[in-house]
Amino acid sequence: MAQEAQDRPVKDRLLKQVQALEAAEKSKVIKTRERQAKIRPEFVGHTFAVFTGEGYTNVHIDQDMVGRTFGKVAPRTAPTARSRYISVPERKMRRVAELVQGMPVEKALNILNFTPKIAAVHIARTLKAAVANKLSAEGTSHLNPEDLFVARVTVEAGPTAKRIQFQSMGRVYRIRKRYCHLNVFLGERAGAGVEPAVKATKALAEGEAAPETATAKAPRKKTAPAKPRKTLGSRLGGTVRKAGKTKAATTPKAAKTTKGRKSDA
């Protein structure tokens, strides 16, 4: 019976690849998409590239992983927020999703609010849910909402609902209502965080002096003294009219003209 069991062909494809590598005395990374396959004792010491939904992750099998599935060893990359069965075609959803790739969350929401497409409403709603999920998971004490950006937006094809529309002369037109699934992945800006702000608040609570900012150290600019305003008399070149007198100051030119008029008379 033991000899018959050894002569039987191996049905497990992964086990067959492992046995072929051991027979050839080679080391090679085995790529697989079988996340539900269980790890056998023969897999110990080998490296498998397990598909995580977006790419492959190398997993080196040790004795503690025996009996578990590849899905448990290499968890799937989960989106920050996901909306399923949206009644928008996949093609139209992708055109709007390309507008906000790699942008900060605040700027992405401003673009979506002013985009006249029904797909922009669904993406903005999912993006707000992603921000709420990220903040609830990590907490506002370790994360600033201003440091989040849209790392990636993926759109998957959903089912297609088939309908008919009756036309003239007994004809029937086919209507296809396409659905899609929307995934939003958020990332955090490198070197961002709220540690400096937390340290400043702790220092103020303990009574320490807060560090001076650059604006506090900058000296104030000196303003030039205001120049005295010229009076009406100085502008005309005559004497200034005093209070209580009604005689106007006459210029030399005006006096000559009056003399000439008297002589003519």
C-alpha positions as CSV (number, residue, x, y, z in Angstrom):
1,M,0.0,0.0,0.0
2,A,2.8,2.4,0.8
3,Q,4.5,1.7,-2.5
4,E,1.2,2.3,-4.4
5,A,0.7,5.6,-2.6
6,Q,4.2,6.7,-3.7
7,D,3.5,5.7,-7.3
8,R,0.3,7.8,-7.5
9,P,0.6,11.1,-9.4
10,V,0.7,14.2,-7.2
11,K,-2.5,16.2,-7.7
12,D,-1.3,19.3,-5.7
13,R,0.4,21.6,-8.2
14,L,2.4,23.4,-5.5
15,L,3.7,20.2,-4.0
16,K,4.7,19.0,-7.4
17,Q,6.8,22.2,-8.0
18,V,8.4,21.8,-4.6
19,Q,9.3,18.2,-5.3
20,A,10.8,19.1,-8.7
21,L,13.0,21.8,-7.0
22,E,14.2,19.4,-4.4
23,A,15.0,16.8,-7.0
24,A,17.0,19.3,-9.1
25,E,18.6,20.8,-5.9
26,K,17.6,24.4,-6.9
27,S,16.1,27.3,-4.9
28,K,13.4,29.3,-6.7
29,V,10.6,31.5,-5.7
30,I,7.3,29.8,-6.5
31,K,4.5,32.2,-7.6
32,T,1.0,31.3,-6.7
33,R,-2.5,32.7,-6.5
34,E,-4.0,29.8,-4.5
35,R,-4.6,31.7,-1.2
36,Q,-6.9,29.0,0.1
37,A,-4.2,26.3,-0.2
38,K,-2.9,24.8,3.0
39,I,0.8,24.9,3.8
40,R,2.3,21.3,3.9
41,P,5.3,20.2,5.9
42,E,7.1,19.7,2.5
43,F,6.9,23.5,1.9
44,V,9.2,24.3,4.9
45,G,12.3,26.1,3.8
46,H,10.9,27.3,0.5
47,T,9.8,30.8,-0.5
48,F,6.4,31.5,-2.1
49,A,5.2,34.7,-3.9
50,V,1.6,34.9,-2.8
51,F,-0.9,37.2,-4.6
52,T,-2.4,39.8,-2.3
53,G,-4.9,41.3,-4.7
54,E,-2.6,44.0,-6.0
55,G,0.8,42.3,-6.3
56,Y,2.9,39.4,-5.0
57,T,4.4,39.2,-1.5
58,N,7.4,36.8,-0.8
59,V,6.7,34.5,2.2
60,H,9.4,32.2,3.6
61,I,7.7,29.2,5.0
62,D,8.9,28.0,8.5
63,Q,7.6,25.3,10.8
64,D,5.1,27.5,12.6
65,M,3.2,28.1,9.3
66,V,2.4,24.5,8.7
67,G,-1.4,23.9,8.6
68,R,-2.3,27.5,7.8
69,T,-3.4,28.8,4.5
70,F,-1.5,31.2,2.3
71,G,-4.2,33.8,2.8
72,K,-3.6,33.9,6.5
73,V,0.2,34.1,6.1
74,A,0.0,36.9,3.4
75,P,-3.0,39.1,4.2
76,R,-4.8,40.8,1.4
77,T,-4.2,44.5,0.9
78,A,-7.4,46.1,2.0
79,P,-8.6,49.5,0.8
80,T,-9.2,52.3,3.2
81,A,-12.8,52.6,2.0
82,R,-14.9,50.7,-0.6
83,S,-18.2,51.3,-2.4
84,R,-19.8,48.4,-4.2
85,Y,-22.5,48.1,-6.9
86,I,-22.4,51.7,-8.0
87,S,-24.7,52.3,-11.0
88,V,-22.0,54.0,-13.0
89,P,-20.1,52.3,-15.8
90,E,-16.5,51.4,-15.1
91,R,-15.2,53.6,-18.0
92,K,-16.9,56.7,-16.7
93,M,-15.8,56.2,-13.1
94,R,-12.1,55.8,-14.1
95,R,-12.1,59.1,-16.1
96,V,-13.0,61.0,-12.9
97,A,-10.8,58.9,-10.6
98,E,-7.7,59.9,-12.6
99,L,-8.3,63.5,-11.7
100,V,-7.5,63.0,-8.0
101,Q,-4.7,60.5,-8.1
102,G,-1.9,61.5,-5.7
103,M,-3.5,64.7,-4.5
104,P,-4.1,65.8,-0.9
105,V,-7.5,65.0,0.4
106,E,-8.6,68.6,0.7
107,K,-7.6,69.5,-2.8
108,A,-9.2,66.3,-4.2
109,L,-12.5,67.1,-2.5
110,N,-12.5,70.6,-4.0
111,I,-11.9,69.2,-7.5
112,L,-14.7,66.6,-7.0
113,N,-17.2,69.1,-5.7
114,F,-16.8,71.2,-8.9
115,T,-16.7,68.3,-11.4
116,P,-20.1,68.1,-13.2
117,K,-20.2,64.2,-13.3
118,I,-22.3,61.8,-11.3
119,A,-19.2,59.7,-10.7
120,A,-17.6,62.6,-8.8
121,V,-20.4,62.4,-6.2
122,H,-19.7,58.7,-5.5
123,I,-15.9,59.2,-5.3
124,A,-16.3,62.2,-3.0
125,R,-18.6,60.2,-0.7
126,T,-16.2,57.2,-0.6
127,L,-13.2,59.5,0.0
128,K,-14.9,61.1,3.0
129,A,-15.5,57.6,4.4
130,A,-11.9,56.7,3.8
131,V,-10.7,59.7,5.8
132,A,-13.1,58.8,8.7
133,N,-11.9,55.1,8.6
134,K,-8.2,56.2,8.7
135,L,-8.7,58.6,11.6
136,S,-10.7,56.1,13.6
137,A,-8.2,53.4,13.1
138,E,-5.0,55.4,14.0
139,G,-6.5,58.3,16.0
140,T,-6.0,62.0,15.7
141,S,-3.2,62.0,18.3
142,H,-0.9,60.3,15.9
143,L,-2.3,61.5,12.6
144,N,-3.2,64.8,11.0
145,P,-6.0,64.9,8.4
146,E,-4.0,67.5,6.4
147,D,-1.2,64.9,5.9
148,L,-3.4,62.4,4.1
149,F,-3.4,62.1,0.3
150,V,-5.1,59.9,-2.2
151,A,-2.5,57.2,-2.9
152,R,-4.6,55.2,-5.4
153,V,-8.2,54.8,-6.6
154,T,-9.1,51.5,-8.3
155,V,-12.3,50.7,-10.2
156,E,-13.4,47.2,-10.7
157,A,-16.1,46.0,-13.1
158,G,-19.3,44.9,-11.5
159,P,-22.3,42.9,-12.8
160,T,-24.4,44.1,-15.8
161,A,-28.2,44.2,-15.5
162,K,-29.9,43.5,-18.8
163,R,-33.1,45.3,-19.6
164,I,-35.2,45.7,-22.7
165,Q,-37.0,48.6,-24.3
166,F,-39.9,48.1,-26.7
167,Q,-39.7,50.0,-30.1
168,S,-42.0,50.3,-33.0
169,M,-43.0,47.5,-35.3
170,G,-42.5,44.9,-32.6
171,R,-38.8,45.5,-32.2
172,V,-37.0,45.3,-28.8
173,Y,-33.8,47.1,-27.9
174,R,-31.3,45.7,-25.4
175,I,-30.3,48.0,-22.5
176,R,-27.3,47.1,-20.4
177,K,-27.0,48.8,-17.0
178,R,-23.4,48.4,-15.9
179,Y,-22.2,48.5,-12.3
180,C,-18.7,49.0,-10.8
181,H,-16.9,48.7,-7.5
182,L,-14.8,51.6,-6.2
183,N,-11.7,51.3,-3.9
184,V,-9.9,54.3,-2.3
185,F,-6.5,53.9,-0.8
186,L,-5.1,56.7,1.4
187,G,-1.5,57.4,2.2
188,E,0.3,59.5,4.7
189,R,2.8,62.1,3.7
190,A,6.4,61.1,4.6
191,G,7.8,62.8,7.7
192,A,4.3,64.0,8.7
193,G,2.8,63.8,12.1
194,V,1.6,65.6,15.2
195,E,4.6,64.9,17.4
196,P,5.9,68.5,17.4
197,A,2.5,69.9,18.3
198,V,2.1,67.3,21.1
199,K,5.5,68.2,22.5
200,A,4.7,71.9,22.5
201,T,1.4,71.3,24.4
202,K,3.2,69.1,26.9
203,A,5.8,71.8,27.5
204,L,3.2,74.4,28.0
205,A,1.3,72.1,30.4
206,E,4.6,71.5,32.4
207,G,5.3,75.3,32.6
208,E,8.3,75.3,30.2
209,A,8.8,78.3,27.9
210,A,7.7,77.7,24.4
211,P,10.4,78.1,21.7
212,E,10.3,81.5,20.0
213,T,9.3,81.5,16.5
214,A,11.0,83.3,13.6
215,T,8.3,85.9,13.5
216,A,8.7,86.8,17.1
217,K,12.5,87.3,16.7
218,A,12.1,89.6,13.7
219,P,12.5,93.3,14.6
220,R,9.8,95.7,13.8
221,K,10.3,98.1,10.9
222,K,10.8,101.7,11.8
223,T,8.3,104.1,10.2
224,A,9.6,107.4,8.7
225,P,8.4,110.6,10.5
226,A,5.4,112.3,8.8
227,K,6.3,115.4,6.8
228,P,4.5,118.7,7.8
229,R,1.6,119.5,5.5
230,K,1.9,122.6,3.4
231,T,-0.6,125.4,4.1
232,L,-2.6,127.0,1.4
233,G,-0.6,130.3,1.8
234,S,2.7,128.6,1.3
235,R,1.4,126.9,-1.8
236,L,0.3,130.3,-3.3
237,G,3.4,132.2,-2.2
238,G,1.4,134.8,-0.4
239,T,0.6,135.6,3.2
240,V,-1.7,133.5,5.3
241,R,-5.2,134.9,6.0
242,K,-5.7,135.5,9.7
243,A,-8.9,135.2,11.6
244,G,-11.0,138.4,11.7
245,K,-9.6,139.9,8.5
246,T,-11.4,139.7,5.2
247,K,-8.8,141.4,2.9
248,A,-7.2,138.9,0.4
249,A,-3.5,138.9,-0.3
250,T,-2.7,140.3,-3.7
251,T,0.2,139.2,-5.8
252,P,2.6,141.6,-7.6
253,K,1.2,140.8,-11.0
254,A,-2.3,141.7,-9.9
255,A,-1.1,145.1,-8.6
256,K,0.5,146.0,-11.9
257,T,-2.6,145.2,-13.8
258,T,-4.7,147.5,-11.5
259,K,-2.2,150.4,-11.9
260,G,-2.3,150.1,-15.6
261,R,-6.1,150.3,-15.7
262,K,-6.1,153.5,-13.5
263,S,-3.7,155.2,-15.9
264,D,-5.8,154.4,-18.9
265,A,-8.8,155.9,-17.2
